[in-house]
Each structure stands twice: as C-alpha cells, then as structure tokens.
Amino acid sequence: MLMTKRKPVSVSEILVEEFMKPMELTQAGSPTRVGFFCALSGQNENV
C-alpha cells in the first residue's frame, strides 16, 4: 500500500465536493432532482 501524508476523506465530503456543489444540489432537494419521491405519512412504512 502506498503511504501518503494526507488525512482520510469521508464519503460524505466527496459527495458534497464532487457532486452536490457542482450540480448546485441541497440535501433536501437532491432526492427529488434525481427522481426519488417519497410521500410522508404518519405510518412507519418501508419504502
């Protein structure tokens, strides 16, 4: 394994920096932007 002196990067940081910022997505808006819709209800359902 190649040893580097860089600190580890989290998956969420990669997601935000490489995808969400360039596409101007927010955490709330990104699911609907990619076509995922979920109706909220008072019931506990698996979607």
C-alpha positions as CSV (number, residue, x, y, z in Angstrom):
1,M,0.0,0.0,0.0
2,L,1.3,3.4,-0.9
3,M,1.7,5.6,2.2
4,T,0.7,9.2,2.0
5,K,0.7,12.0,4.5
6,R,-2.9,13.1,3.5
7,K,-5.7,12.9,6.0
8,P,-8.5,10.5,5.2
9,V,-11.5,11.9,3.4
10,S,-15.0,10.9,4.3
11,V,-17.5,9.6,1.7
12,S,-19.9,12.5,2.5
13,E,-17.2,15.1,1.9
14,I,-16.5,13.5,-1.6
15,L,-20.2,13.5,-2.3
16,V,-20.6,17.2,-1.4
17,E,-17.5,18.5,-3.1
18,E,-17.6,16.4,-6.3
19,F,-21.3,16.1,-7.0
20,M,-23.6,18.3,-4.9
21,K,-21.8,21.6,-5.2
22,P,-21.1,21.5,-8.9
23,M,-24.8,20.5,-9.6
24,E,-26.0,23.1,-7.1
25,L,-27.9,20.5,-5.1
26,T,-29.0,20.7,-1.5
27,Q,-29.6,17.8,0.9
28,A,-33.3,18.5,0.8
29,G,-33.6,19.0,-3.0
30,S,-31.2,16.3,-4.3
31,P,-33.6,13.2,-4.0
32,T,-36.3,14.9,-6.0
33,R,-33.8,16.2,-8.5
34,V,-32.6,12.6,-9.3
35,G,-36.2,11.3,-9.4
36,F,-36.8,9.9,-5.9
37,F,-40.1,10.8,-4.5
38,C,-41.4,9.7,-1.1
39,A,-44.8,10.7,0.4
40,L,-44.6,11.4,4.1
41,S,-47.3,9.8,6.2
42,G,-47.9,9.1,9.9
43,Q,-47.3,5.4,9.3
44,N,-44.0,3.7,9.7
45,E,-43.6,2.1,6.2
46,N,-40.6,0.7,4.4
47,V,-40.2,2.5,1.1
